[in-house]
């Protein structure tokens, strides 16, 4: 009988995360923050001296979610911060690639997301209305990123992501920073939100 392929990854924390059957006890925020700080959004096709990381994007989505839903409970703000957390081990793929891969990518992402949510005191499945609000903030973030650092004209970005309310994006800038800084800020924001539960 053939030996099954290895489906786990050793994390810097020492945890051994099974990608096909992840458990909450094998998930550490330091691993998530480190991984996301080194995963580039837009396949790295962004202007600047540092890649725009998924960790930076996640913090922007959480900020936008807070502006769009100012009465959101801290647990839903945490869900916004962690909305792309599975990418710390499976990487970020642009939407056309995800569509080409099909449902297997989504299944893997969902299994990891459920384990991450449980690990940090969230429901395994985020309520549909909360997911919609986070997705709305994610689209605003995509528009900002597309027009500010990914080379899209506003008209093109608006066709794909919709035009955001100017009040929601007022004063927000995208500043590319070293992964070490982004990792520290992501970890600190996670701790701050957890402390508000």
N, C-alpha and C positions, 0 to 999 in steps of 0.2 A: 504494500500500500504506500502511495506517495505521501511524503511528509507535507503537511499543509504549509503554505507560505507564511512567513513571519508577518504578523499584523500589529505589532506593538512598536512603540518608540520609547527609547530611554530619554527621560527629561533631565534637564540640568539639576533639578531638585533631587534626582535619584529615583523618582517615580518611574514606573514602567507602564505606560498608557497603552492599553489595547484599543486600537482604533475601531475595531469592529464591534467590540463589546466594552465600551468605556464605563468605568465606575467612578462615582463622585470622590471616593477616597484617593484616587490617583490624580486628582486635579489640584493644582496649586496656583494661586494668583501670580506668583513670581514667574512661573513658567509661561502663563498666558501673556503677561506683560512683556516678558523678554521676547517671546516668539512674535507677537504682534508688532513690536517695535522694529523688528527686522524684516517684516513682510511688506513689500512695496505694493501700494495701490496702483491701478492703471498700468500694470505690468512694468512699472518703473518709468513709464513714458510721461514724466512730469518735469517741468522746468525747475532748476535749482541745484544746489550742491549736495543735497541729501535727498534720499527717496522720501516720498510722502507715504508714511506707514499706515497700516491698518489701525494701529494703536492711536495715532493722531486723528485719523478719521473717526474712530469710535468715540473719542472725547468730543469731537465737533458734533457728532450726532446726538450725544447726550446733552450738550449745551443747547442745540437747536430744539430737541424734544422738550427741554425745560422752558424754553421761550414759547413754544407752541402749546404746551400743556402745563402752565405754571402751577396748577393744583395737583399735578401728578405725585403720587406717593413715592417716597424714596426707593421702594422696591422696584417700581417701574422705571425710575431714572437709572437704577442699577441694570435693569434689563436692557435699557437703551445702550449703556456703556458696553455691555457684554454681547450686543446683538451680532457681532461678527467674531466672537471669541473662538469658535471652532477653527478659524483660519490660522490659529497659532500652530496647529499641526498639519492642516491640510492645505494651507496656502490660500491666496486670494486668486480667483479667476474672474476675468471679465465676463459679463452676462452672456455674450455669444458663445463662449467656450462652455459655460455651464449648460446652456441649452443643447449644445452638441453632444455633451457627455450623457445627458438624459437624467432619469430619476435616481440613478445610483449615487450621484454626487449629493443630491438632496437628502437621500436616506442617511448617508454617512454624516452629513452636516447635522441632521436632526438628532441622531444618536448622541453625538458629541454635545450638542446644545442642551439636551435633556440632562445629561450628567453634570454639565457645568452649572445649570440652573439649580439643580438639587444641592450641589456642593455649597452654593452661596445663599441658600435659603429661599430660593424662588420656586414657584411651581414648575414642574417638569415641562409643561406646555404653557406658554404665556397666553393669556386670554386674547381672543381674536381682535377685540377692540383696541387693546394695548399694542398688539403687533401692528395694526394698521397705523396707529399714531407714530410708532417708531419708524415704520416704513416711510411715512410722510416726511419725517425729519431726515431720514436717509436720502430721500430724493432731493431735498433741499441741499444737503451736503454734497451730493453728486453734482448738482448744478454749480455750486460754488467752486468745487474742485475742478470741474470741467472748464469753467470760464477763467479761473484764476491761475491754474498751473498745468492744465492738461491740453491746452491749445485749441479748445472749442470756441467758436464764435457764440455769442449769446443766443442768437436765433437757433443755431443747431442744438445747443444744450437745452433750450426751452422745448424744442420738438421732442427730445428724448426724456427729459426729466420734469418738464413744466416750469413755469416762471415762479420763483418764490415771492412771497409777500416782502416788499422792501423793509418793513419794520422788523421782520424776523431775522434778516441778515445784517441789519444795521450795525456797523462797527466791528463786524467779524472779519478777521484776516486769516489767511493761511500762511504760517511761517514754518519753513522747513528747519528741523532741528536734528541734532545728533540723536541716535537711538537711545543712548544712555539717559538723556534728559526726558525723552518721551516716556520711556519705561518707568522712570521714577514718578513722573506726574500721573501716569495711568494707575500705578499701584496706590499712590496717595489718594486719588479720587475714588478708587474702589473702596479703600478703608473708610474714607469720609462717608460715603453713601451707606456702607454696612453699619456704621455707627449710628445712623439715623433710624434704623428699623425699630 
